[in-house]
């Protein structure tokens, strides 16, 4: 890990400690992270959701709930960067679903089944994929930035597809040289997962 990435990672750790997942705050007032730095943490939600699922299976309720809440915190940090209404709505819904699931796991009241967990995890990844897809459209004049955004969208839509058992007909591979070529495949994958979530 590069020195700059370590500094950013410690900043995020401090943020999570200062602002626990159950608390809300305005990212505009408290925290600003540059887009170029933030994109390096594209795997964080998936990491927490997979670890949370493993803990759920082991009946480590408090730890599983904490991982779900960390994913919700990540999405709340992402929310101020989202301009597109569809992506904003999807993210709001995913945050609410993550909160509800975290509460159910923690308290033992409500559905804390693996199938519900999978649906909520898919919804969180799909929301992030939609966000990155629309951000890629916004930066289409910058091939490097567009490629980074489309790669993030493709990664999250693959995760969402895996959580929902959707078989993608076309793998949304993104090249750095011609990211525009991946747009149709990413869009199709987003649509396939959206149908499964409805």
MDAnalysis code that builds the backbone (N, CA, C; Angstrom):
import MDAnalysis as mda
import numpy as np

u = mda.Universe.empty(594, n_residues=198, atom_resindex=np.repeat(np.arange(198), 3), trajectory=True)
u.add_TopologyAttr("name", ["N", "CA", "C"] * 198)
u.add_TopologyAttr("resid", np.arange(1, 199))
u.add_TopologyAttr("resname", ["UNK", "UNK", "UNK", "UNK", "UNK", "UNK", "UNK", "UNK", "UNK", "UNK", "UNK", "UNK", "UNK", "UNK", "UNK", "UNK", "UNK", "UNK", "UNK", "UNK", "UNK", "UNK", "UNK", "UNK", "UNK", "UNK", "UNK", "UNK", "UNK", "UNK", "UNK", "UNK", "UNK", "UNK", "UNK", "UNK", "UNK", "UNK", "UNK", "UNK", "UNK", "UNK", "UNK", "UNK", "UNK", "UNK", "UNK", "UNK", "UNK", "UNK", "UNK", "UNK", "UNK", "UNK", "UNK", "UNK", "UNK", "UNK", "UNK", "UNK", "UNK", "UNK", "UNK", "UNK", "UNK", "UNK", "UNK", "UNK", "UNK", "UNK", "UNK", "UNK", "UNK", "UNK", "UNK", "UNK", "UNK", "UNK", "UNK", "UNK", "UNK", "UNK", "UNK", "UNK", "UNK", "UNK", "UNK", "UNK", "UNK", "UNK", "UNK", "UNK", "UNK", "UNK", "UNK", "UNK", "UNK", "UNK", "UNK", "UNK", "UNK", "UNK", "UNK", "UNK", "UNK", "UNK", "UNK", "UNK", "UNK", "UNK", "UNK", "UNK", "UNK", "UNK", "UNK", "UNK", "UNK", "UNK", "UNK", "UNK", "UNK", "UNK", "UNK", "UNK", "UNK", "UNK", "UNK", "UNK", "UNK", "UNK", "UNK", "UNK", "UNK", "UNK", "UNK", "UNK", "UNK", "UNK", "UNK", "UNK", "UNK", "UNK", "UNK", "UNK", "UNK", "UNK", "UNK", "UNK", "UNK", "UNK", "UNK", "UNK", "UNK", "UNK", "UNK", "UNK", "UNK", "UNK", "UNK", "UNK", "UNK", "UNK", "UNK", "UNK", "UNK", "UNK", "UNK", "UNK", "UNK", "UNK", "UNK", "UNK", "UNK", "UNK", "UNK", "UNK", "UNK", "UNK", "UNK", "UNK", "UNK", "UNK", "UNK", "UNK", "UNK", "UNK", "UNK", "UNK", "UNK", "UNK", "UNK", "UNK", "UNK", "UNK", "UNK", "UNK", "UNK", "UNK"])
u.atoms.positions = np.array([
    [0.858, -1.172, 0.000],
    [0.000, 0.000, 0.000],
    [0.905, 1.237, 0.000],
    [0.586, 2.186, -0.853],
    [1.367, 3.403, -0.946],
    [1.147, 4.282, 0.280],
    [2.132, 5.132, 0.538],
    [2.077, 5.999, 1.714],
    [0.825, 6.871, 1.729],
    [0.473, 7.447, 0.569],
    [-0.707, 8.304, 0.476],
    [-1.982, 7.517, 0.790],
    [-2.043, 6.278, 0.297],
    [-3.215, 5.451, 0.558],
    [-3.331, 5.104, 2.037],
    [-2.196, 4.875, 2.703],
    [-2.222, 4.597, 4.139],
    [-2.774, 5.789, 4.904],
    [-2.369, 6.988, 4.519],
    [-2.871, 8.193, 5.176],
    [-4.375, 8.339, 5.002],
    [-4.836, 8.051, 3.803],
    [-6.270, 8.129, 3.528],
    [-7.012, 7.072, 4.340],
    [-6.443, 5.862, 4.376],
    [-7.074, 4.785, 5.128],
    [-7.185, 5.145, 6.607],
    [-6.132, 5.713, 7.185],
    [-6.198, 6.123, 8.591],
    [-7.235, 7.221, 8.782],
    [-7.370, 8.109, 7.803],
    [-8.401, 9.144, 7.887],
    [-9.796, 8.541, 7.929],
    [-10.012, 7.502, 7.128],
    [-11.307, 6.828, 7.141],
    [-11.543, 6.091, 8.455],
    [-10.498, 5.458, 8.976],
    [-10.622, 4.762, 10.258],
    [-11.025, 5.753, 11.342],
    [-10.367, 6.891, 11.382],
    [-10.691, 7.918, 12.375],
    [-12.128, 8.403, 12.185],
    [-12.534, 8.574, 10.931],
    [-13.905, 8.998, 10.645],
    [-14.908, 8.002, 11.193],
    [-14.667, 6.704, 10.955],
    [-15.588, 5.679, 11.451],
    [-15.619, 5.650, 12.973],
    [-14.493, 5.966, 13.612],
    [-14.474, 5.992, 15.076],
    [-15.203, 7.216, 15.621],
    [-15.005, 8.360, 14.977],
    [-15.648, 9.589, 15.435],
    [-17.138, 9.620, 15.142],
    [-17.529, 8.984, 14.027],
    [-18.923, 9.003, 13.600],
    [-19.413, 7.576, 13.443],
    [-19.835, 6.917, 14.508],
    [-20.297, 5.528, 14.429],
    [-21.409, 5.374, 13.407],
    [-21.545, 4.164, 12.897],
    [-22.470, 3.890, 11.799],
    [-23.920, 4.259, 12.109],
    [-24.319, 4.211, 13.337],
    [-25.702, 4.531, 13.682],
    [-25.990, 6.016, 13.729],
    [-24.956, 6.860, 13.698],
    [-25.129, 8.310, 13.802],
    [-25.101, 8.928, 12.415],
    [-25.847, 9.993, 12.238],
    [-25.806, 10.686, 10.959],
    [-25.082, 12.011, 11.130],
    [-24.496, 12.462, 10.049],
    [-23.828, 13.744, 10.050],
    [-23.800, 14.263, 8.629],
    [-23.535, 15.519, 8.494],
    [-23.463, 16.117, 7.174],
    [-22.024, 16.080, 6.696],
    [-21.771, 15.323, 5.642],
    [-20.415, 15.218, 5.116],
    [-19.930, 16.581, 4.619],
    [-20.851, 17.456, 4.211],
    [-20.446, 18.778, 3.754],
    [-19.843, 19.601, 4.882],
    [-20.269, 19.367, 6.114],
    [-19.762, 20.140, 7.247],
    [-18.525, 19.525, 7.874],
    [-18.374, 18.213, 7.762],
    [-17.347, 17.536, 8.540],
    [-16.190, 16.961, 7.752],
    [-16.445, 16.500, 6.567],
    [-15.433, 15.700, 5.896],
    [-15.471, 15.912, 4.396],
    [-14.307, 16.145, 3.820],
    [-14.184, 16.225, 2.370],
    [-13.068, 15.277, 1.960],
    [-13.383, 14.391, 1.025],
    [-12.388, 13.473, 0.491],
    [-12.408, 13.651, -1.019],
    [-11.242, 13.861, -1.608],
    [-11.173, 14.056, -3.048],
    [-11.635, 12.800, -3.777],
    [-12.314, 13.010, -4.898],
    [-12.817, 11.896, -5.696],
    [-11.684, 10.952, -6.084],
    [-10.552, 11.510, -6.497],
    [-9.432, 10.682, -6.947],
    [-8.915, 9.778, -5.826],
    [-9.000, 10.224, -4.590],
    [-8.564, 9.397, -3.455],
    [-9.647, 8.400, -3.067],
    [-10.880, 8.818, -3.101],
    [-11.998, 7.994, -2.637],
    [-12.205, 6.757, -3.505],
    [-11.940, 6.856, -4.804],
    [-12.179, 5.744, -5.727],
    [-11.338, 4.521, -5.361],
    [-10.224, 4.723, -4.636],
    [-9.369, 3.604, -4.229],
    [-10.055, 2.682, -3.216],
    [-11.138, 3.140, -2.614],
    [-11.824, 2.349, -1.595],
    [-13.090, 1.684, -2.129],
    [-13.117, 1.436, -3.424],
    [-14.283, 0.861, -4.075],
    [-14.635, -0.523, -3.512],
    [-13.655, -1.238, -2.976],
    [-13.896, -2.585, -2.459],
    [-14.375, -2.624, -1.014],
    [-14.335, -1.516, -0.306],
    [-14.683, -1.521, 1.119],
    [-16.091, -2.054, 1.419],
    [-17.122, -1.607, 0.718],
    [-18.457, -2.152, 1.028],
    [-18.517, -3.668, 0.839],
    [-17.930, -4.167, -0.230],
    [-17.937, -5.605, -0.483],
    [-17.195, -6.380, 0.593],
    [-16.083, -5.819, 1.037],
    [-15.300, -6.452, 2.102],
    [-16.144, -6.591, 3.370],
    [-16.798, -5.517, 3.770],
    [-17.612, -5.549, 4.990],
    [-18.828, -6.456, 4.831],
    [-19.456, -6.437, 3.661],
    [-20.641, -7.279, 3.454],
    [-20.281, -8.763, 3.450],
    [-19.155, -9.125, 2.841],
    [-18.754, -10.537, 2.839],
    [-18.367, -10.997, 4.242],
    [-17.613, -10.161, 4.938],
    [-17.230, -10.522, 6.298],
    [-18.470, -10.599, 7.196],
    [-19.414, -9.681, 7.004],
    [-20.652, -9.695, 7.776],
    [-21.470, -10.954, 7.529],
    [-21.516, -11.395, 6.265],
    [-22.240, -12.629, 5.948],
    [-21.603, -13.821, 6.659],
    [-20.273, -13.877, 6.640],
    [-19.583, -14.964, 7.342],
    [-19.892, -14.940, 8.831],
    [-19.931, -13.752, 9.401],
    [-20.236, -13.619, 10.824],
    [-21.701, -13.950, 11.109],
    [-22.572, -13.613, 10.187],
    [-23.990, -13.952, 10.333],
    [-24.160, -15.472, 10.378],
    [-23.484, -16.164, 9.481],
    [-23.556, -17.618, 9.435],
    [-23.028, -18.232, 10.735],
    [-21.990, -17.616, 11.305],
    [-21.415, -18.109, 12.566],
    [-22.213, -17.648, 13.788],
    [-23.277, -16.871, 13.540],
    [-24.130, -16.319, 14.597],
    [-23.371, -15.372, 15.524],
    [-22.438, -14.650, 14.940],
    [-21.735, -13.578, 15.652],
    [-22.521, -12.293, 15.372],
    [-23.664, -12.190, 16.039],
    [-24.654, -11.165, 15.713],
    [-24.110, -9.750, 15.799],
    [-23.450, -9.398, 16.879],
    [-22.958, -8.015, 17.059],
    [-21.954, -7.651, 15.965],
    [-21.036, -8.568, 15.669],
    [-20.033, -8.290, 14.645],
    [-20.647, -8.212, 13.250],
    [-21.614, -9.081, 12.980],
    [-22.290, -9.043, 11.677],
    [-23.038, -7.719, 11.513],
    [-23.720, -7.299, 12.570],
    [-24.450, -6.025, 12.523],
    [-23.478, -4.858, 12.327],
    [-22.328, -4.933, 12.967],
    [-21.332, -3.859, 12.821],
    [-20.845, -3.763, 11.376],
    [-20.639, -4.901, 10.732],
    [-20.204, -4.873, 9.330],
    [-21.275, -4.298, 8.417],
    [-22.522, -4.629, 8.678],
    [-23.622, -4.064, 7.892],
    [-23.664, -2.548, 8.097],
    [-23.504, -2.109, 9.321],
    [-23.535, -0.671, 9.607],
    [-22.346, 0.060, 8.992],
    [-21.196, -0.581, 8.937],
    [-20.036, 0.047, 8.282],
    [-20.311, 0.258, 6.792],
    [-20.993, -0.703, 6.192],
    [-21.363, -0.528, 4.787],
    [-22.326, 0.642, 4.634],
    [-23.281, 0.745, 5.543],
    [-24.199, 1.884, 5.520],
    [-23.469, 3.203, 5.691],
    [-22.461, 3.218, 6.576],
    [-21.660, 4.440, 6.785],
    [-20.916, 4.814, 5.513],
    [-20.392, 3.826, 4.819],
    [-19.704, 4.086, 3.558],
    [-20.657, 4.722, 2.554],
    [-21.855, 4.176, 2.451],
    [-22.835, 4.735, 1.521],
    [-23.251, 6.148, 1.922],
    [-23.366, 6.392, 3.221],
    [-23.703, 7.761, 3.671],
    [-22.583, 8.738, 3.315],
    [-21.337, 8.290, 3.389],
    [-20.220, 9.149, 2.983],
    [-20.263, 9.422, 1.479],
    [-20.754, 8.472, 0.732],
    [-20.830, 8.614, -0.724],
    [-21.980, 9.526, -1.150],
    [-23.017, 9.598, -0.346],
    [-24.245, 10.310, -0.701],
    [-24.031, 11.760, -1.161],
    [-23.203, 12.567, -0.498],
    [-23.036, 13.952, -0.975],
    [-22.414, 14.065, -2.363],
    [-21.754, 13.014, -2.847],
    [-21.129, 13.033, -4.171],
    [-22.110, 12.649, -5.273],
    [-23.287, 12.211, -4.914],
    [-24.231, 11.679, -5.901],
    [-25.128, 12.804, -6.409],
    [-25.063, 13.021, -7.717],
    [-25.863, 14.075, -8.348],
    [-27.106, 13.515, -9.036],
    [-27.004, 12.324, -9.575],
    [-28.095, 11.726, -10.336],
    [-29.212, 11.275, -9.395],
    [-30.462, 11.608, -9.739],
    [-31.604, 11.283, -8.873],
    [-31.828, 9.785, -8.715],
    [-31.671, 9.033, -9.808],
    [-31.856, 7.580, -9.713],
    [-30.815, 6.981, -8.764],
    [-29.576, 7.412, -8.890],
    [-28.508, 6.908, -8.020],
    [-28.732, 7.337, -6.577],
    [-29.191, 8.570, -6.390],
    [-29.455, 9.084, -5.032],
    [-30.588, 8.292, -4.370],
    [-31.657, 8.036, -5.118],
    [-32.778, 7.263, -4.579],
    [-32.341, 5.841, -4.239],
    [-31.586, 5.217, -5.149],
    [-31.093, 3.858, -4.908],
    [-30.203, 3.806, -3.671],
    [-29.377, 4.819, -3.492],
    [-28.475, 4.856, -2.336],
    [-29.256, 5.087, -1.054],
    [-30.217, 6.000, -1.076],
    [-31.073, 6.216, 0.108],
    [-31.781, 4.928, 0.515],
    [-32.329, 4.215, -0.476],
    [-33.027, 2.952, -0.196],
    [-32.070, 1.906, 0.366],
    [-30.862, 1.847, -0.191],
    [-29.870, 0.884, 0.294],
    [-29.457, 1.209, 1.729],
    [-29.279, 2.490, 2.035],
    [-28.918, 2.904, 3.397],
    [-30.019, 2.498, 4.377],
    [-31.262, 2.740, 4.009],
    [-32.389, 2.366, 4.882],
    [-32.447, 0.854, 5.075],
    [-32.238, 0.097, 3.995],
    [-32.268, -1.367, 4.088],
    [-31.121, -1.882, 4.955],
    [-29.943, -1.274, 4.817],
    [-28.801, -1.665, 5.641],
    [-29.054, -1.360, 7.114],
    [-29.646, -0.209, 7.394],
    [-29.956, 0.146, 8.784],
    [-30.943, -0.845, 9.381],
    [-31.999, -1.140, 8.635],
    [-33.011, -2.074, 9.102],
    [-32.414, -3.464, 9.337],
    [-31.581, -3.908, 8.403],
    [-30.942, -5.214, 8.550],
    [-29.989, -5.230, 9.743],
    [-29.187, -4.190, 9.887],
    [-28.268, -4.113, 11.033],
    [-29.016, -4.159, 12.351],
    [-30.126, -3.428, 12.424],
    [-30.943, -3.438, 13.645],
    [-31.530, -4.821, 13.914],
    [-32.023, -5.486, 12.852],
    [-32.612, -6.821, 13.010],
    [-31.572, -7.836, 13.466],
    [-30.386, -7.767, 12.887],
    [-29.319, -8.694, 13.280],
    [-28.916, -8.454, 14.726],
    [-28.751, -7.185, 15.070],
    [-28.280, -6.821, 16.405],
    [-29.295, -7.175, 17.491],
    [-30.573, -6.892, 17.235],
    [-31.596, -7.080, 18.266],
    [-32.205, -8.482, 18.274],
    [-32.114, -9.165, 17.147],
    [-32.766, -10.474, 17.044],
    [-34.235, -10.367, 16.698],
    [-34.728, -9.150, 16.552],
    [-36.126, -8.919, 16.172],
    [-36.192, -8.683, 14.670],
    [-36.967, -9.483, 13.996],
    [-37.103, -9.304, 12.557],
    [-36.316, -10.355, 11.798],
    [-36.339, -10.222, 10.499],
    [-35.715, -11.186, 9.602],
    [-34.214, -10.926, 9.524],
    [-33.421, -11.856, 10.000],
    [-31.971, -11.750, 9.867],
    [-31.430, -12.973, 9.125],
    [-32.204, -13.404, 8.153],
    [-31.845, -14.584, 7.366],
    [-30.760, -14.256, 6.339],
    [-30.101, -15.295, 5.882],
    [-29.073, -15.128, 4.853],
    [-29.676, -14.630, 3.549],
    [-30.911, -15.033, 3.253],
    [-31.529, -14.572, 1.998],
    [-31.812, -13.069, 2.049],
    [-32.292, -12.584, 3.190],
    [-32.501, -11.134, 3.318],
    [-31.163, -10.415, 3.235],
    [-30.176, -10.954, 3.894],
    [-28.841, -10.351, 3.869],
    [-28.366, -10.211, 2.423],
    [-28.545, -11.269, 1.630],
    [-28.122, -11.231, 0.231],
    [-28.844, -10.167, -0.576],
    [-30.146, -10.034, -0.361],
    [-30.918, -9.005, -1.086],
    [-30.441, -7.602, -0.722],
    [-30.190, -7.376, 0.571],
    [-29.741, -6.057, 1.018],
    [-28.331, -5.769, 0.489],
    [-27.466, -6.769, 0.524],
    [-26.103, -6.591, -0.005],
    [-26.151, -6.271, -1.497],
    [-27.006, -6.976, -2.226],
    [-27.153, -6.715, -3.664],
    [-27.642, -5.298, -3.907],
    [-28.603, -4.853, -3.101],
    [-29.140, -3.500, -3.251],
    [-28.045, -2.447, -3.005],
    [-27.200, -2.670, -2.017],
    [-26.112, -1.723, -1.724],
    [-25.119, -1.666, -2.889],
    [-24.735, -2.835, -3.392],
    [-23.798, -2.855, -4.527],
    [-24.429, -2.260, -5.779],
    [-25.699, -2.543, -6.005],
    [-26.364, -2.004, -7.186],
    [-26.425, -0.475, -7.119],
    [-26.721, 0.058, -5.941],
    [-26.765, 1.519, -5.779],
    [-25.409, 2.137, -6.101],
    [-24.344, 1.521, -5.614],
    [-23.003, 2.045, -5.903],
    [-22.675, 1.907, -7.389],
    [-23.110, 0.815, -8.002],
    [-22.865, 0.638, -9.440],
    [-23.581, 1.716, -10.253],
    [-24.822, 1.995, -9.898],
    [-25.586, 3.037, -10.599],
    [-24.891, 4.392, -10.435],
    [-24.465, 4.690, -9.224],
    [-23.769, 5.953, -8.967],
    [-22.520, 6.083, -9.844],
    [-21.685, 5.052, -9.848],
    [-20.444, 5.123, -10.635],
    [-20.726, 5.164, -12.129],
    [-21.778, 4.492, -12.562],
    [-22.141, 4.522, -13.976],
    [-22.500, 5.954, -14.414],
    [-23.333, 6.624, -13.628],
    [-23.708, 7.993, -13.992],
    [-22.538, 8.965, -13.841],
    [-21.657, 8.724, -12.862],
    [-20.450, 9.558, -12.748],
    [-19.573, 9.368, -13.978],
    [-19.500, 8.140, -14.497],
    [-18.711, 7.882, -15.708],
    [-19.264, 8.677, -16.887],
    [-20.578, 8.765, -16.981],
    [-21.185, 9.566, -18.054],
    [-20.800, 11.035, -17.922],
    [-20.759, 11.527, -16.678],
    [-20.419, 12.938, -16.443],
    [-18.999, 13.266, -16.866],
    [-18.083, 12.316, -16.728],
    [-16.663, 12.574, -17.005],
    [-16.215, 11.925, -18.311],
    [-17.138, 11.720, -19.232],
    [-16.830, 10.985, -20.464],
    [-15.738, 11.640, -21.307],
    [-15.457, 12.912, -21.088],
    [-14.393, 13.571, -21.854],
    [-13.001, 13.223, -21.318],
    [-12.923, 12.647, -20.136],
    [-11.648, 12.242, -19.530],
    [-11.606, 10.716, -19.490],
    [-10.902, 10.114, -20.443],
    [-10.901, 8.653, -20.588],
    [-10.405, 7.947, -19.329],
    [-9.395, 8.489, -18.678],
    [-8.845, 7.843, -17.474],
    [-9.870, 7.831, -16.338],
    [-10.508, 8.967, -16.114],
    [-11.519, 9.063, -15.056],
    [-12.747, 8.219, -15.403],
    [-13.130, 8.242, -16.672],
    [-14.277, 7.440, -17.094],
    [-13.990, 5.950, -16.891],
    [-12.784, 5.527, -17.240],
    [-12.411, 4.118, -17.054],
    [-12.470, 3.730, -15.576],
    [-11.967, 4.598, -14.701],
    [-11.998, 4.303, -13.262],
    [-13.431, 4.170, -12.768],
    [-14.299, 5.070, -13.202],
    [-15.710, 5.023, -12.777],
    [-16.427, 3.797, -13.332],
    [-16.193, 3.483, -14.603],
    [-16.841, 2.315, -15.192],
    [-16.325, 1.015, -14.574],
    [-15.043, 0.980, -14.229],
    [-14.504, -0.205, -13.549],
    [-15.180, -0.383, -12.190],
    [-15.378, 0.711, -11.487],
    [-16.071, 0.642, -10.191],
    [-17.514, 0.182, -10.386],
    [-18.187, 0.723, -11.398],
    [-19.572, 0.312, -11.683],
    [-19.627, -1.168, -12.037],
    [-18.696, -1.608, -12.878],
    [-18.669, -3.014, -13.289],
    [-18.412, -3.929, -12.094],
    [-17.509, -3.531, -11.228],
    [-17.205, -4.344, -10.045],
    [-18.437, -4.473, -9.149],
    [-19.099, -3.360, -8.876],
    [-20.274, -3.403, -8.003],
    [-21.447, -4.142, -8.646],
    [-21.620, -4.013, -9.952],
    [-22.731, -4.723, -10.587],
    [-22.442, -6.228, -10.608],
    [-21.178, -6.617, -10.732],
    [-20.839, -8.043, -10.639],
    [-21.154, -8.574, -9.240],
    [-20.782, -7.805, -8.214],
    [-21.086, -8.216, -6.840],
    [-22.593, -8.328, -6.630],
    [-23.333, -7.338, -7.123],
    [-24.796, -7.366, -6.980],
    [-25.380, -8.576, -7.698],
    [-24.853, -8.875, -8.875],
    [-25.322, -10.039, -9.630],
    [-25.038, -11.329, -8.857],
    [-23.882, -11.412, -8.250],
    [-23.538, -12.610, -7.475],
    [-24.472, -12.776, -6.273],
    [-24.777, -11.675, -5.575],
    [-25.668, -11.749, -4.421],
    [-27.085, -12.138, -4.821],
    [-27.501, -11.819, -6.040],
    [-28.873, -12.115, -6.481],
    [-28.948, -13.329, -7.404],
    [-27.826, -13.990, -7.623],
    [-27.758, -15.154, -8.525],
    [-28.181, -14.815, -9.944],
    [-27.883, -13.602, -10.370],
    [-28.156, -13.194, -11.746],
    [-26.935, -13.540, -12.584],
    [-27.174, -14.263, -13.672],
    [-26.079, -14.580, -14.582],
    [-26.010, -13.476, -15.635],
    [-24.902, -12.770, -15.655],
    [-24.735, -11.691, -16.627],
    [-24.399, -12.297, -17.984],
    [-25.156, -11.937, -19.008],
    [-24.947, -12.485, -20.341],
    [-23.634, -11.990, -20.937],
    [-23.233, -10.803, -20.544],
    [-22.011, -10.205, -21.070],
    [-21.245, -9.595, -19.896],
    [-19.986, -10.025, -19.718],
    [-19.193, -9.489, -18.622],
    [-18.773, -8.060, -18.960],
    [-19.094, -7.115, -18.094],
    [-18.753, -5.713, -18.391],
    [-17.272, -5.411, -18.147],
    [-16.418, -5.816, -19.083],
    [-14.984, -5.532, -18.995],
    [-14.721, -4.110, -19.483],
    [-13.879, -3.393, -18.754],
    [-13.582, -1.994, -19.078],
    [-12.098, -1.870, -19.377],
    [-11.778, -1.297, -20.536],
    [-10.367, -1.071, -20.879],
    [-10.020, 0.393, -20.627],
    [-8.778, 0.625, -20.260],
    [-8.315, 1.991, -20.035],
    [-8.246, 2.780, -21.342],
    [-7.966, 2.094, -22.434],
    [-7.795, 2.766, -23.717],
    [-9.131, 3.219, -24.315],
    [-10.166, 2.401, -24.164],
    [-11.459, 2.729, -24.760],
    [-12.585, 2.387, -23.780],
    [-12.723, 3.151, -22.710],
    [-13.758, 2.822, -21.726],
    [-15.175, 2.934, -22.279],
    [-15.366, 3.784, -23.264],
    [-16.694, 4.003, -23.853],
    [-17.277, 2.703, -24.397],
    [-16.420, 1.800, -24.838],
    [-16.879, 0.537, -25.413],
    [-17.587, -0.339, -24.382],
    [-17.318, -0.137, -23.095],
    [-17.923, -0.961, -22.038],
    [-19.293, -0.446, -21.595],
    [-19.670, 0.750, -21.995],
    [-20.919, 1.357, -21.525],
    [-22.139, 0.458, -21.785],
    [-22.322, -0.089, -23.003],
    [-23.511, -0.933, -23.221],
    [-23.551, -2.171, -22.313],
    [-22.403, -2.810, -22.098],
    [-22.372, -4.011, -21.253],
    [-22.681, -3.671, -19.799],
    [-22.142, -2.566, -19.311],
    [-22.415, -2.149, -17.927],
    [-23.895, -1.807, -17.787],
    [-24.435, -1.087, -18.775],
    [-25.855, -0.707, -18.726],
    [-26.759, -1.943, -18.724],
    [-26.451, -2.944, -19.558],
    [-27.243, -4.186, -19.591],
    [-27.172, -4.904, -18.245],
    [-25.977, -4.965, -17.677],
    [-25.796, -5.635, -16.389],
    [-26.582, -4.928, -15.292],
    [-26.572, -3.605, -15.310],
    [-27.352, -2.843, -14.333],
    [-28.837, -3.157, -14.465],
    [-29.316, -3.235, -15.702],
    [-30.728, -3.551, -15.935],
    [-31.092, -4.956, -15.466],
    [-30.210, -5.922, -15.705],
    [-30.478, -7.307, -15.298],
    [-30.579, -7.419, -13.782],
    [-29.684, -6.747, -13.074],
    [-29.712, -6.799, -11.607],
    [-30.924, -6.032, -11.075],
    [-31.254, -4.905, -11.694],
    [-32.412, -4.132, -11.267],
    [-33.689, -4.975, -11.340],
    [-33.837, -5.753, -12.420],
    [-35.013, -6.631, -12.540],
    [-35.061, -7.641, -11.400],
    [-33.917, -8.189, -11.049],
    [-33.869, -9.184, -9.970],
    [-34.201, -8.570, -8.613],
    [-33.882, -7.292, -8.443],
    [-34.135, -6.617, -7.174],
    [-35.592, -6.197, -7.010],
    [-36.308, -6.031, -8.119],
    [-37.724, -5.606, -8.055],
    [-38.638, -6.718, -7.626],
])
